[in-house]
Amino acid sequence: MTPRGGALAVLALAAALAAGLLAGPADLAPGDVLATLTAPGDAPPLARAVVWDLRIPRILVAGLVGAALSGAGVVTQGFFRNPMAGPGVLGLSACGALAATAGIALGGDAAGPMATPALAALGVATGLIALLGFARPGSGPATLLLAGIALSALASALSTLVLALSTEQWDLARRVLAWLMGSFESRSYEHVLLGVLPVALGLVAAAGIRGDLDVLVLGHEPAASLGVHPRTTALVTVAAVALLVGAATAMAGVIGFVGLIVPHLVRLRVGPRHGPLLAHAVLWGAAAMVAVDTIARAATLVPLPPGVATSLAGAPLFLWMLRRSARGWVT
Amino acid sequence: MSGLVLSGVTVAVPGPDGPRALVEGLSLHVRRGTVTCVVGPNGAGKTTLLKVAAGLRPPAAGTVTVDDTPVAALPPRRRARRVGVLPQRLPLSDDMTVRAFVELGRHPHRSRWTGADPTGAAAVDRALTEAGITALAGARIFSVSGGEFQLARLAQLWATETPYWILDEPTTALDPAHALRIAGLLVRAARTGHGLLVAIHDLEIARRIADRVACIGGPDAPAFVEGPAGAVVAPAVLDRVYGVRTRLWPDAVGFELPGDEPPPTVTA
């Protein structure tokens, strides 16, 4: 990480976190927020509740989700050697959501707080393994993306089926729907604790194969000749992506495009080495997610679900990237 | 027996009636300081044979050892520090500087967690110098010419600091100047103690750089001819294997390899 580029990323994250703390529907002046932060004991109970129990856990969850999805995107784009291969495009978020919604509908979330992230991770891992079976590394970008589209459609259809079957129980249907839209509403420290460990483990696993991902730019067989172990790298990729996307999905439901756009834009600036790429993408991903969520709840007339907000911003960017990469796409 | 040694190696590919042997029972001994070329028609199995020699796929029969260790028994990173490979095609999926591209050759030496590689920078500098592309170090790899790209790939191989090199058609699709430059670099690599196994279509270059040549394929496959370059790259072998008529002109125009003495007189 270049010192200046790194400082910029840290600064962006700090600014996003500050904005997230200061903005919101509750009528709190910046001074009040600051006072509540420095001396929570002396603050009025309402301000304390808004800052400490609503905003802080919310921006922490948003930051973790953004970091996790961007980190996962760095891994999938590197492993599949494809700038379009984000976890959302590949249908992995949809698989995580399907496993989690099915778990919720069947009452699996009552098994314990880690049940939903574990199920989501399992869903992501299953989806990624299926994808590896259909679009083997080296089978070309079109095969991979088309397989991802099919996987995404299948998982979304099954999620809708779960939703349709659960409409009898209104409360259940509402919970499932909130999932599928992606939400940071009423996130607590419980959610933060839920996500911290899998996200940290996933990022450590990703960092462990950063050098292998660097070499995969040459192709899978040339990389093998340079000592990249094909099966180990695939397994660590599955584990890292499952932990990261599973945790993100468990914390906030389906959030599209972050895992595609942030790593892609960071790659344009930082270059193709996955060490710096991962570090920058994690910081920028967290910053972007917090910023999008802050704008979605403070600057719009209706509170936009963050999954909707990221898709509104992400889809046009995705099309721009597609146009850009169509010129220099080497398979 | 030190060296890269293929003993009784059979290479097979899947066919409609089960595995079909392309080469059967081939033995080669690539010593350090020598060049062994593999020639033969398209589809003869040169690329598959090279992958077997590199330990990237198992042989249908026989063994491959590197300095007495079976290549299949070596963990991937240790294997990659013994045997370097220049594959026929390199489907590069992202742009970077030529230097960063050459640095990828250091992967087997780099620590997984810290990324430390104390001798890496020096090795990359040396590789760029050997390939004669120090001036290109800052250029984008997607913007260099085909010949320069091949030189960069050779520099990447040099940066691996592996004693044995396996190269699949290193001169294909290059103009004569670049092809000869690559050929000269291969000779230089052998003189500096590398052992080279090279699949090549250019018989003139094969005859000039190789100590030994294995000619595979043709109507006699899976049989093959292996021997000193002068004995294998000869009409008696080539006519049969390629189904063409070969003539060697003793007074033909020959390009000089860079840094090499004038071409040896042809005796045929």
Interface residues (C-beta under 8 A of the other chain):
Chain A: R81 N82 P83 G138 A207 G208 R210 G211 D212 D214 V215 L216 V217 L218 G219 E221 P222 A224 S225 L226 G227 V228 H229 R267 G271 P272 R273 G275 G328 V330 T331
Chain B: K51 A54 L56 P76 R77 R78 R79 A80 R81 V83 G84 V85 P87 R89 L90 P91 L92 S93 D94 D95 M96 A100 L104 G105 H107 P108 R110 R112 W113 G115 F142 T160
